[in-house]
Amino acid sequence: MSVKIRLQRHGKKGKPFYYVVAADARAKRDGKFLEKLGSYNPNANPAIIELDVDASVKWLNNGAQPTDTAKTILSTKGVLLKKHLQGGVAKGALTEEQAEAKFKAWVEAKEAAIQAKKDGLTAEQAAEKAKVLEAEKAVNAARIAAAQEAEAALLAEAQAAEATATATEGEAATEEATEETAE
């Protein structure tokens, strides 16, 4: 029986979510599997990968062949490195403690890189929000200034109309007084 380590698709249309499984090569993509090794969510940035490293190494040592995408995921989580280090221990080039120390150092460096990426994305999002906020403030300031100008223009027109009305009333009163004195 040929065993493959591959992805099993779940989730809804346009939002895939995968299980990393060890399955018989003849089984359907989303069908029967031998063991679930982890999960992979490509929708998040950076992608979220949860994997049982020891179980994956066990299946690789037993001859399971990973697909291309599964191999990339296993490499990202350090499964292939751990298998390589175990090969060194078996040959006597390393001790178990040295291999474990190398693996832990690699995992810490990888986690630091992922955290740096997350921090960078968070900083980019914050800068983008600040830029949008500044643009909105500028638009609001322009709207307020335009509203104040329009209000001032309406007030000036009202005062001019009032002055004209007062002047017209004054002229009309003067004309009436002139007519009354003329009679």
CORWORA-V320986 format. One record per residue. PSI is psi in whole degrees, 0 to 359 (none if undefined). Layout:
# CORWORA-V320986
psi->{PSI/PSI}
This chain:
# CORWORA-V320986
psi->{125/126/136/144/117/178/142/117/136/187/186/178/127/350/72/152/132/146/139/119/156/120/157/136/335/348/156/159/312/19/214/139/162/317/139/122/337/198/160/122/101/356/334/160/112/161/144/122/122/126/140/100/315/318/322/317/320/314/322/320/333/1/8/139/121/147/173/312/319/323/320/317/316/321/319/322/357/13/316/324/316/321/318/316/324/327/322/322/319/326/347/7/332/158/165/321/318/318/316/321/317/318/316/320/319/318/317/318/319/316/322/320/319/319/322/320/317/317/320/318/321/318/319/317/320/319/321/318/319/320/316/319/317/319/318/320/319/317/316/319/318/319/317/316/317/320/320/320/317/320/318/320/318/320/318/318/318/318/321/318/321/318/320/318/319/318/320/319/319/318/318/319/321/317/319/317/322/319/320/320/330/331/none}
